[in-house]
């Protein structure tokens, strides 16, 4: 306590002449970093031909991930189409849709089957009987959309394991900002290749005012270990980036997918 008081006093009494010179961010970087090329390259693929709340999340995700490129540590390309050679991307981020045309689906399949990385949010995983894309359903862990909570609302989230880089530094539970929660069938957990990282806490049930979910297993963040991917349920509306814990989850997921690149971990170069 005494030390703290002295420190405050010292800061408060510092004169103009005693202030240290400010140094540029470049000057304090480790020498080994200076002049290196960006560590990795990401493509954010989204659509505006979706409901407004999913547009909002996509636009905010562009802003969120773009901010993380500050200092040119990595490259973020943003596109509403998938075309050309995707192999140069360490990860493709899909905040609100998955590909719908045969050409784009084929490109994405080839990209993922050859070691690509995926970070998908919310409606990017939506698929039902009318989607007719078996590969994608298997890629997600074999699941289809079952039901949702409505209206969007906050929810208590249980972090299921800390034995994973996506969740290692997260609390046991946190309250996610308002979003729409999807439930899936079959349960993603029934697939031995799926590792569930977070789920909606049973303490929330019954949840919803219009569309009410009364119970059941409710995984909301998982990885299909057959691929380099993470799916995150959040992504409805304009509040999803308002919570530091959840933002950390998003950054962790991006970092982990990229770190598993077959080209090597770019954070260790
Ligand atoms: Zn939604």
py3Dmol code that shows the C-alpha trace and the ligand (Angstrom):
import py3Dmol

protein = """\
ATOM      1  CA  UNK A   1       0.000   0.000   0.000  1.00  0.00           C
ATOM      2  CA  UNK A   2       2.804   2.379   0.959  1.00  0.00           C
ATOM      3  CA  UNK A   3       4.541   1.667  -2.339  1.00  0.00           C
ATOM      4  CA  UNK A   4       1.324   2.418  -4.213  1.00  0.00           C
ATOM      5  CA  UNK A   5       0.869   5.694  -2.459  1.00  0.00           C
ATOM      6  CA  UNK A   6       4.441   6.697  -3.182  1.00  0.00           C
ATOM      7  CA  UNK A   7       4.022   5.751  -6.832  1.00  0.00           C
ATOM      8  CA  UNK A   8       0.877   7.826  -7.192  1.00  0.00           C
ATOM      9  CA  UNK A   9       2.556  10.716  -5.438  1.00  0.00           C
ATOM     10  CA  UNK A  10       5.584  10.465  -7.690  1.00  0.00           C
ATOM     11  CA  UNK A  11       3.457  10.450 -10.847  1.00  0.00           C
ATOM     12  CA  UNK A  12       1.329  13.294  -9.588  1.00  0.00           C
ATOM     13  CA  UNK A  13       4.274  15.461  -8.699  1.00  0.00           C
ATOM     14  CA  UNK A  14       6.267  14.892 -11.847  1.00  0.00           C
ATOM     15  CA  UNK A  15       7.300  18.214 -13.359  1.00  0.00           C
ATOM     16  CA  UNK A  16       7.315  19.038 -17.026  1.00  0.00           C
ATOM     17  CA  UNK A  17      11.097  18.759 -17.216  1.00  0.00           C
ATOM     18  CA  UNK A  18      11.067  15.243 -15.709  1.00  0.00           C
ATOM     19  CA  UNK A  19       8.790  13.690 -18.314  1.00  0.00           C
ATOM     20  CA  UNK A  20      10.531  11.072 -20.413  1.00  0.00           C
ATOM     21  CA  UNK A  21      10.793  11.531 -24.119  1.00  0.00           C
ATOM     22  CA  UNK A  22       8.140   9.582 -26.037  1.00  0.00           C
ATOM     23  CA  UNK A  23       9.526   6.933 -28.343  1.00  0.00           C
ATOM     24  CA  UNK A  24       7.872   5.584 -31.428  1.00  0.00           C
ATOM     25  CA  UNK A  25       6.298   2.127 -31.410  1.00  0.00           C
ATOM     26  CA  UNK A  26       8.832   1.045 -34.002  1.00  0.00           C
ATOM     27  CA  UNK A  27      11.719   1.927 -31.729  1.00  0.00           C
ATOM     28  CA  UNK A  28      10.569  -0.325 -28.902  1.00  0.00           C
ATOM     29  CA  UNK A  29       9.865  -3.378 -31.038  1.00  0.00           C
ATOM     30  CA  UNK A  30      12.308  -6.228 -30.607  1.00  0.00           C
ATOM     31  CA  UNK A  31      15.017  -5.946 -33.230  1.00  0.00           C
ATOM     32  CA  UNK A  32      14.102  -9.381 -34.549  1.00  0.00           C
ATOM     33  CA  UNK A  33      10.666  -8.127 -35.572  1.00  0.00           C
ATOM     34  CA  UNK A  34      11.706  -5.008 -37.470  1.00  0.00           C
ATOM     35  CA  UNK A  35      11.510  -5.324 -41.211  1.00  0.00           C
ATOM     36  CA  UNK A  36       9.798  -8.715 -41.207  1.00  0.00           C
ATOM     37  CA  UNK A  37       6.954  -9.353 -43.570  1.00  0.00           C
ATOM     38  CA  UNK A  38       3.427  -9.729 -42.152  1.00  0.00           C
ATOM     39  CA  UNK A  39       3.113 -13.000 -40.257  1.00  0.00           C
ATOM     40  CA  UNK A  40       0.024 -14.325 -42.021  1.00  0.00           C
ATOM     41  CA  UNK A  41      -2.714 -13.510 -44.458  1.00  0.00           C
ATOM     42  CA  UNK A  42      -6.476 -13.772 -43.930  1.00  0.00           C
ATOM     43  CA  UNK A  43      -9.494 -13.406 -46.161  1.00  0.00           C
ATOM     44  CA  UNK A  44     -12.780 -12.212 -44.692  1.00  0.00           C
ATOM     45  CA  UNK A  45     -15.660 -13.349 -46.881  1.00  0.00           C
ATOM     46  CA  UNK A  46     -19.128 -12.005 -46.241  1.00  0.00           C
ATOM     47  CA  UNK A  47     -22.419 -11.059 -47.868  1.00  0.00           C
ATOM     48  CA  UNK A  48     -24.794  -8.124 -47.647  1.00  0.00           C
ATOM     49  CA  UNK A  49     -27.658 -10.207 -49.079  1.00  0.00           C
ATOM     50  CA  UNK A  50     -28.662 -11.390 -45.621  1.00  0.00           C
ATOM     51  CA  UNK A  51     -30.823 -10.130 -42.783  1.00  0.00           C
ATOM     52  CA  UNK A  52     -29.825  -6.804 -41.319  1.00  0.00           C
ATOM     53  CA  UNK A  53     -28.529  -8.205 -38.015  1.00  0.00           C
ATOM     54  CA  UNK A  54     -26.154 -10.509 -39.897  1.00  0.00           C
ATOM     55  CA  UNK A  55     -24.985  -7.583 -42.054  1.00  0.00           C
ATOM     56  CA  UNK A  56     -24.283  -5.594 -38.899  1.00  0.00           C
ATOM     57  CA  UNK A  57     -22.138  -8.345 -37.466  1.00  0.00           C
ATOM     58  CA  UNK A  58     -20.217  -8.759 -40.721  1.00  0.00           C
ATOM     59  CA  UNK A  59     -19.502  -5.035 -40.986  1.00  0.00           C
ATOM     60  CA  UNK A  60     -18.398  -4.902 -37.365  1.00  0.00           C
ATOM     61  CA  UNK A  61     -16.215  -7.955 -37.875  1.00  0.00           C
ATOM     62  CA  UNK A  62     -14.423  -6.204 -40.746  1.00  0.00           C
ATOM     63  CA  UNK A  63     -13.705  -3.329 -38.376  1.00  0.00           C
ATOM     64  CA  UNK A  64     -12.720  -5.631 -35.484  1.00  0.00           C
ATOM     65  CA  UNK A  65     -10.290  -7.758 -37.451  1.00  0.00           C
ATOM     66  CA  UNK A  66      -8.945  -4.791 -39.383  1.00  0.00           C
ATOM     67  CA  UNK A  67      -7.994  -3.132 -36.093  1.00  0.00           C
ATOM     68  CA  UNK A  68      -6.016  -6.241 -35.192  1.00  0.00           C
ATOM     69  CA  UNK A  69      -3.819  -5.689 -38.245  1.00  0.00           C
ATOM     70  CA  UNK A  70      -2.494  -2.458 -36.731  1.00  0.00           C
ATOM     71  CA  UNK A  71       1.245  -2.328 -37.204  1.00  0.00           C
ATOM     72  CA  UNK A  72       0.918  -4.464 -40.323  1.00  0.00           C
ATOM     73  CA  UNK A  73       1.483  -7.667 -38.383  1.00  0.00           C
ATOM     74  CA  UNK A  74      -0.802  -9.513 -40.769  1.00  0.00           C
ATOM     75  CA  UNK A  75      -2.843  -8.889 -43.887  1.00  0.00           C
ATOM     76  CA  UNK A  76      -6.637  -8.870 -43.993  1.00  0.00           C
ATOM     77  CA  UNK A  77      -8.319  -8.998 -47.384  1.00  0.00           C
ATOM     78  CA  UNK A  78     -12.082  -8.508 -47.502  1.00  0.00           C
ATOM     79  CA  UNK A  79     -14.262  -9.889 -50.282  1.00  0.00           C
ATOM     80  CA  UNK A  80     -17.849 -10.746 -51.120  1.00  0.00           C
ATOM     81  CA  UNK A  81     -16.695 -13.437 -53.544  1.00  0.00           C
ATOM     82  CA  UNK A  82     -14.437 -16.467 -53.403  1.00  0.00           C
ATOM     83  CA  UNK A  83     -12.330 -16.720 -56.519  1.00  0.00           C
ATOM     84  CA  UNK A  84      -8.875 -17.465 -57.771  1.00  0.00           C
ATOM     85  CA  UNK A  85      -6.148 -19.164 -55.808  1.00  0.00           C
ATOM     86  CA  UNK A  86      -7.019 -19.213 -52.096  1.00  0.00           C
ATOM     87  CA  UNK A  87      -3.963 -21.204 -51.041  1.00  0.00           C
ATOM     88  CA  UNK A  88      -2.102 -18.060 -50.020  1.00  0.00           C
ATOM     89  CA  UNK A  89      -4.532 -17.444 -47.164  1.00  0.00           C
ATOM     90  CA  UNK A  90      -3.746 -18.898 -43.747  1.00  0.00           C
ATOM     91  CA  UNK A  91      -7.368 -18.510 -42.716  1.00  0.00           C
ATOM     92  CA  UNK A  92     -10.717 -17.581 -44.233  1.00  0.00           C
ATOM     93  CA  UNK A  93     -13.058 -15.760 -41.856  1.00  0.00           C
ATOM     94  CA  UNK A  94     -16.776 -16.103 -42.555  1.00  0.00           C
ATOM     95  CA  UNK A  95     -18.842 -13.838 -40.300  1.00  0.00           C
ATOM     96  CA  UNK A  96     -22.277 -14.347 -41.866  1.00  0.00           C
ATOM     97  CA  UNK A  97     -22.478 -16.751 -44.809  1.00  0.00           C
ATOM     98  CA  UNK A  98     -20.938 -19.810 -46.369  1.00  0.00           C
ATOM     99  CA  UNK A  99     -20.542 -20.112 -50.150  1.00  0.00           C
ATOM    100  CA  UNK A 100     -23.733 -20.878 -52.081  1.00  0.00           C
ATOM    101  CA  UNK A 101     -22.655 -21.183 -55.718  1.00  0.00           C
ATOM    102  CA  UNK A 102     -21.164 -24.484 -56.959  1.00  0.00           C
ATOM    103  CA  UNK A 103     -17.982 -22.677 -58.032  1.00  0.00           C
ATOM    104  CA  UNK A 104     -17.376 -21.044 -54.671  1.00  0.00           C
ATOM    105  CA  UNK A 105     -18.242 -24.209 -52.781  1.00  0.00           C
ATOM    106  CA  UNK A 106     -15.745 -26.193 -54.846  1.00  0.00           C
ATOM    107  CA  UNK A 107     -13.036 -23.608 -54.227  1.00  0.00           C
ATOM    108  CA  UNK A 108     -13.678 -23.642 -50.490  1.00  0.00           C
ATOM    109  CA  UNK A 109     -13.708 -27.443 -50.322  1.00  0.00           C
ATOM    110  CA  UNK A 110     -10.391 -27.639 -52.171  1.00  0.00           C
ATOM    111  CA  UNK A 111      -8.937 -24.954 -49.919  1.00  0.00           C
ATOM    112  CA  UNK A 112      -9.962 -26.742 -46.701  1.00  0.00           C
ATOM    113  CA  UNK A 113      -9.052 -30.230 -47.921  1.00  0.00           C
ATOM    114  CA  UNK A 114      -5.553 -28.938 -48.630  1.00  0.00           C
ATOM    115  CA  UNK A 115      -4.868 -27.597 -45.161  1.00  0.00           C
ATOM    116  CA  UNK A 116      -6.811 -24.343 -45.214  1.00  0.00           C
ATOM    117  CA  UNK A 117      -8.017 -22.602 -42.061  1.00  0.00           C
ATOM    118  CA  UNK A 118     -11.549 -21.445 -41.217  1.00  0.00           C
ATOM    119  CA  UNK A 119     -13.042 -19.243 -38.575  1.00  0.00           C
ATOM    120  CA  UNK A 120     -16.805 -19.225 -38.949  1.00  0.00           C
ATOM    121  CA  UNK A 121     -19.439 -17.321 -37.012  1.00  0.00           C
ATOM    122  CA  UNK A 122     -23.158 -17.755 -36.486  1.00  0.00           C
ATOM    123  CA  UNK A 123     -25.052 -17.966 -39.802  1.00  0.00           C
ATOM    124  CA  UNK A 124     -21.912 -19.019 -41.686  1.00  0.00           C
ATOM    125  CA  UNK A 125     -22.652 -22.550 -40.426  1.00  0.00           C
ATOM    126  CA  UNK A 126     -26.381 -22.423 -41.037  1.00  0.00           C
ATOM    127  CA  UNK A 127     -27.475 -25.366 -43.144  1.00  0.00           C
ATOM    128  CA  UNK A 128     -30.708 -27.300 -43.454  1.00  0.00           C
ATOM    129  CA  UNK A 129     -32.451 -29.762 -45.782  1.00  0.00           C
ATOM    130  CA  UNK A 130     -32.433 -27.223 -48.596  1.00  0.00           C
ATOM    131  CA  UNK A 131     -28.700 -26.474 -48.478  1.00  0.00           C
ATOM    132  CA  UNK A 132     -27.656 -29.615 -50.408  1.00  0.00           C
ATOM    133  CA  UNK A 133     -23.992 -29.441 -49.482  1.00  0.00           C
ATOM    134  CA  UNK A 134     -23.033 -32.668 -47.736  1.00  0.00           C
ATOM    135  CA  UNK A 135     -19.350 -31.826 -47.619  1.00  0.00           C
ATOM    136  CA  UNK A 136     -20.061 -28.669 -45.632  1.00  0.00           C
ATOM    137  CA  UNK A 137     -22.303 -30.442 -43.146  1.00  0.00           C
ATOM    138  CA  UNK A 138     -19.604 -33.041 -42.561  1.00  0.00           C
ATOM    139  CA  UNK A 139     -17.013 -30.280 -42.288  1.00  0.00           C
ATOM    140  CA  UNK A 140     -19.017 -28.761 -39.422  1.00  0.00           C
ATOM    141  CA  UNK A 141     -19.130 -32.108 -37.659  1.00  0.00           C
ATOM    142  CA  UNK A 142     -22.175 -33.593 -39.378  1.00  0.00           C
ATOM    143  CA  UNK A 143     -24.692 -31.132 -37.996  1.00  0.00           C
ATOM    144  CA  UNK A 144     -27.714 -29.278 -39.287  1.00  0.00           C
ATOM    145  CA  UNK A 145     -29.573 -26.330 -37.811  1.00  0.00           C
ATOM    146  CA  UNK A 146     -32.223 -27.513 -35.359  1.00  0.00           C
ATOM    147  CA  UNK A 147     -33.660 -24.432 -33.644  1.00  0.00           C
ATOM    148  CA  UNK A 148     -32.807 -21.044 -32.210  1.00  0.00           C
ATOM    149  CA  UNK A 149     -33.551 -18.792 -29.293  1.00  0.00           C
ATOM    150  CA  UNK A 150     -35.559 -15.663 -30.067  1.00  0.00           C
ATOM    151  CA  UNK A 151     -35.356 -12.738 -29.612  1.00  0.00           C
ATOM    152  CA  UNK A 152     -31.598 -12.200 -29.417  1.00  0.00           C
ATOM    153  CA  UNK A 153     -30.490 -11.859 -25.811  1.00  0.00           C
ATOM    154  CA  UNK A 154     -27.401 -12.252 -23.619  1.00  0.00           C
ATOM    155  CA  UNK A 155     -26.601 -15.758 -22.417  1.00  0.00           C
ATOM    156  CA  UNK A 156     -24.444 -17.387 -19.781  1.00  0.00           C
ATOM    157  CA  UNK A 157     -21.680 -19.321 -21.543  1.00  0.00           C
ATOM    158  CA  UNK A 158     -19.783 -22.221 -19.970  1.00  0.00           C
ATOM    159  CA  UNK A 159     -16.210 -22.643 -21.095  1.00  0.00           C
ATOM    160  CA  UNK A 160     -15.923 -26.422 -21.194  1.00  0.00           C
ATOM    161  CA  UNK A 161     -12.172 -26.841 -21.191  1.00  0.00           C
ATOM    162  CA  UNK A 162      -9.106 -24.762 -20.534  1.00  0.00           C
ATOM    163  CA  UNK A 163      -6.925 -27.391 -22.117  1.00  0.00           C
ATOM    164  CA  UNK A 164      -7.027 -25.680 -25.481  1.00  0.00           C
ATOM    165  CA  UNK A 165      -5.388 -22.549 -26.825  1.00  0.00           C
ATOM    166  CA  UNK A 166      -8.756 -21.040 -27.743  1.00  0.00           C
ATOM    167  CA  UNK A 167      -9.984 -21.134 -24.129  1.00  0.00           C
ATOM    168  CA  UNK A 168      -6.853 -21.408 -21.970  1.00  0.00           C
ATOM    169  CA  UNK A 169      -7.018 -17.817 -20.697  1.00  0.00           C
ATOM    170  CA  UNK A 170     -10.797 -17.509 -20.412  1.00  0.00           C
ATOM    171  CA  UNK A 171     -12.859 -17.674 -17.209  1.00  0.00           C
ATOM    172  CA  UNK A 172     -14.956 -20.752 -16.424  1.00  0.00           C
ATOM    173  CA  UNK A 173     -18.048 -18.851 -17.550  1.00  0.00           C
ATOM    174  CA  UNK A 174     -19.045 -15.447 -18.870  1.00  0.00           C
ATOM    175  CA  UNK A 175     -22.171 -13.674 -20.038  1.00  0.00           C
ATOM    176  CA  UNK A 176     -22.138 -13.314 -23.818  1.00  0.00           C
ATOM    177  CA  UNK A 177     -23.630 -10.097 -25.195  1.00  0.00           C
ATOM    178  CA  UNK A 178     -26.948 -10.300 -26.982  1.00  0.00           C
ATOM    179  CA  UNK A 179     -27.030 -12.747 -29.861  1.00  0.00           C
ATOM    180  CA  UNK A 180     -29.195 -15.465 -31.368  1.00  0.00           C
ATOM    181  CA  UNK A 181     -28.198 -18.947 -30.211  1.00  0.00           C
ATOM    182  CA  UNK A 182     -28.474 -21.916 -32.572  1.00  0.00           C
ATOM    183  CA  UNK A 183     -29.003 -25.506 -31.534  1.00  0.00           C
ATOM    184  CA  UNK A 184     -27.895 -28.307 -33.875  1.00  0.00           C
ATOM    185  CA  UNK A 185     -28.810 -31.870 -34.762  1.00  0.00           C
ATOM    186  CA  UNK A 186     -27.343 -34.261 -34.213  1.00  0.00           C
ATOM    187  CA  UNK A 187     -25.507 -32.868 -31.231  1.00  0.00           C
ATOM    188  CA  UNK A 188     -22.001 -31.880 -32.461  1.00  0.00           C
ATOM    189  CA  UNK A 189     -20.637 -33.579 -29.343  1.00  0.00           C
ATOM    190  CA  UNK A 190     -21.796 -36.947 -30.651  1.00  0.00           C
ATOM    191  CA  UNK A 191     -19.106 -36.759 -33.342  1.00  0.00           C
ATOM    192  CA  UNK A 192     -15.813 -38.090 -31.911  1.00  0.00           C
ATOM    193  CA  UNK A 193     -13.870 -35.685 -34.159  1.00  0.00           C
ATOM    194  CA  UNK A 194     -15.576 -32.660 -32.625  1.00  0.00           C
ATOM    195  CA  UNK A 195     -14.097 -30.963 -29.594  1.00  0.00           C
ATOM    196  CA  UNK A 196     -16.611 -28.706 -27.883  1.00  0.00           C
ATOM    197  CA  UNK A 197     -14.958 -25.650 -26.332  1.00  0.00           C
ATOM    198  CA  UNK A 198     -17.975 -23.737 -25.016  1.00  0.00           C
ATOM    199  CA  UNK A 199     -21.671 -24.293 -24.584  1.00  0.00           C
ATOM    200  CA  UNK A 200     -24.729 -22.413 -23.492  1.00  0.00           C
ATOM    201  CA  UNK A 201     -25.152 -22.939 -19.766  1.00  0.00           C
ATOM    202  CA  UNK A 202     -28.188 -25.025 -18.715  1.00  0.00           C
ATOM    203  CA  UNK A 203     -28.789 -22.270 -16.179  1.00  0.00           C
ATOM    204  CA  UNK A 204     -30.237 -20.193 -19.049  1.00  0.00           C
ATOM    205  CA  UNK A 205     -33.161 -22.549 -19.666  1.00  0.00           C
ATOM    206  CA  UNK A 206     -35.923 -21.946 -20.466  1.00  0.00           C
ATOM    207  CA  UNK A 207     -34.424 -19.340 -22.780  1.00  0.00           C
ATOM    208  CA  UNK A 208     -36.228 -17.034 -25.194  1.00  0.00           C
ATOM    209  CA  UNK A 209     -39.450 -15.051 -25.243  1.00  0.00           C
ATOM    210  CA  UNK A 210     -40.834 -16.044 -28.653  1.00  0.00           C
ATOM    211  CA  UNK A 211     -38.770 -19.084 -29.635  1.00  0.00           C
ATOM    212  CA  UNK A 212     -38.106 -20.803 -26.337  1.00  0.00           C
ATOM    213  CA  UNK A 213     -35.471 -23.481 -25.824  1.00  0.00           C
ATOM    214  CA  UNK A 214     -36.197 -25.584 -22.770  1.00  0.00           C
ATOM    215  CA  UNK A 215     -33.035 -27.598 -22.481  1.00  0.00           C
ATOM    216  CA  UNK A 216     -30.718 -30.068 -24.090  1.00  0.00           C
ATOM    217  CA  UNK A 217     -27.044 -29.985 -24.878  1.00  0.00           C
ATOM    218  CA  UNK A 218     -26.184 -26.680 -26.532  1.00  0.00           C
ATOM    219  CA  UNK A 219     -22.593 -26.490 -27.846  1.00  0.00           C
ATOM    220  CA  UNK A 220     -21.805 -23.044 -29.269  1.00  0.00           C
ATOM    221  CA  UNK A 221     -18.042 -23.088 -29.899  1.00  0.00           C
ATOM    222  CA  UNK A 222     -16.295 -26.141 -31.296  1.00  0.00           C
ATOM    223  CA  UNK A 223     -13.626 -27.419 -33.602  1.00  0.00           C
ATOM    224  CA  UNK A 224     -13.854 -30.383 -35.939  1.00  0.00           C
ATOM    225  CA  UNK A 225     -10.401 -31.831 -35.435  1.00  0.00           C
ATOM    226  CA  UNK A 226     -10.430 -33.331 -38.921  1.00  0.00           C
ATOM    227  CA  UNK A 227      -9.928 -29.775 -40.154  1.00  0.00           C
ATOM    228  CA  UNK A 228      -8.198 -26.590 -39.098  1.00  0.00           C
ATOM    229  CA  UNK A 229     -11.351 -24.801 -38.063  1.00  0.00           C
ATOM    230  CA  UNK A 230     -13.310 -23.163 -35.260  1.00  0.00           C
ATOM    231  CA  UNK A 231     -17.015 -22.416 -35.296  1.00  0.00           C
ATOM    232  CA  UNK A 232     -18.388 -19.717 -33.000  1.00  0.00           C
ATOM    233  CA  UNK A 233     -22.152 -19.269 -32.595  1.00  0.00           C
ATOM    234  CA  UNK A 234     -22.053 -15.552 -31.858  1.00  0.00           C
ATOM    235  CA  UNK A 235     -22.733 -13.165 -34.707  1.00  0.00           C
ATOM    236  CA  UNK A 236     -26.229 -11.706 -34.613  1.00  0.00           C
ATOM    237  CA  UNK A 237     -26.673  -7.930 -34.304  1.00  0.00           C
ATOM    238  CA  UNK A 238     -24.424  -5.121 -33.254  1.00  0.00           C
ATOM    239  CA  UNK A 239     -23.430  -6.096 -29.686  1.00  0.00           C
ATOM    240  CA  UNK A 240     -21.216  -9.114 -30.217  1.00  0.00           C
ATOM    241  CA  UNK A 241     -17.957  -7.170 -30.039  1.00  0.00           C
ATOM    242  CA  UNK A 242     -18.922  -5.298 -26.864  1.00  0.00           C
ATOM    243  CA  UNK A 243     -17.456  -7.740 -24.336  1.00  0.00           C
ATOM    244  CA  UNK A 244     -13.715  -8.061 -23.638  1.00  0.00           C
ATOM    245  CA  UNK A 245     -13.932 -11.747 -22.684  1.00  0.00           C
ATOM    246  CA  UNK A 246     -15.744 -12.617 -25.860  1.00  0.00           C
ATOM    247  CA  UNK A 247     -13.395 -10.499 -27.955  1.00  0.00           C
ATOM    248  CA  UNK A 248     -10.537 -12.449 -26.408  1.00  0.00           C
ATOM    249  CA  UNK A 249     -12.251 -15.679 -27.432  1.00  0.00           C
ATOM    250  CA  UNK A 250     -12.458 -14.356 -31.004  1.00  0.00           C
ATOM    251  CA  UNK A 251      -8.776 -13.362 -31.057  1.00  0.00           C
ATOM    252  CA  UNK A 252      -7.754 -16.687 -29.508  1.00  0.00           C
ATOM    253  CA  UNK A 253      -9.695 -18.596 -32.152  1.00  0.00           C
ATOM    254  CA  UNK A 254      -8.129 -16.624 -34.994  1.00  0.00           C
ATOM    255  CA  UNK A 255      -4.674 -17.051 -33.506  1.00  0.00           C
ATOM    256  CA  UNK A 256      -5.086 -20.782 -32.927  1.00  0.00           C
ATOM    257  CA  UNK A 257      -6.384 -21.559 -36.416  1.00  0.00           C
ATOM    258  CA  UNK A 258      -3.509 -19.607 -37.924  1.00  0.00           C
ATOM    259  CA  UNK A 259      -0.947 -21.145 -35.557  1.00  0.00           C
ATOM    260  CA  UNK A 260      -1.834 -24.640 -36.821  1.00  0.00           C
ATOM    261  CA  UNK A 261      -0.943 -23.775 -40.400  1.00  0.00           C
ATOM    262  CA  UNK A 262       0.759 -26.610 -42.314  1.00  0.00           C
ATOM    263  CA  UNK A 263       3.296 -23.983 -43.332  1.00  0.00           C
ATOM    264  CA  UNK A 264       4.341 -23.724 -39.685  1.00  0.00           C
ATOM    265  CA  UNK A 265       3.312 -21.533 -36.781  1.00  0.00           C
ATOM    266  CA  UNK A 266       3.749 -17.930 -37.999  1.00  0.00           C
ATOM    267  CA  UNK A 267       3.979 -16.671 -34.406  1.00  0.00           C
ATOM    268  CA  UNK A 268       7.168 -18.618 -33.866  1.00  0.00           C
ATOM    269  CA  UNK A 269       9.066 -17.082 -36.742  1.00  0.00           C
TER     270      UNK A 269
END
"""
ligand_1 = """\
1
ZN
Zn -28.954 -14.640 -36.488
"""
view = py3Dmol.view(width=600, height=400)
view.addModel(protein, "pdb")
view.setStyle({"model": 0}, {"cartoon": {"style": "trace"}})
view.addModel(ligand_1, "xyz")
view.setStyle({"model": 1}, {"stick": {}})
view.zoomTo()
view.show()
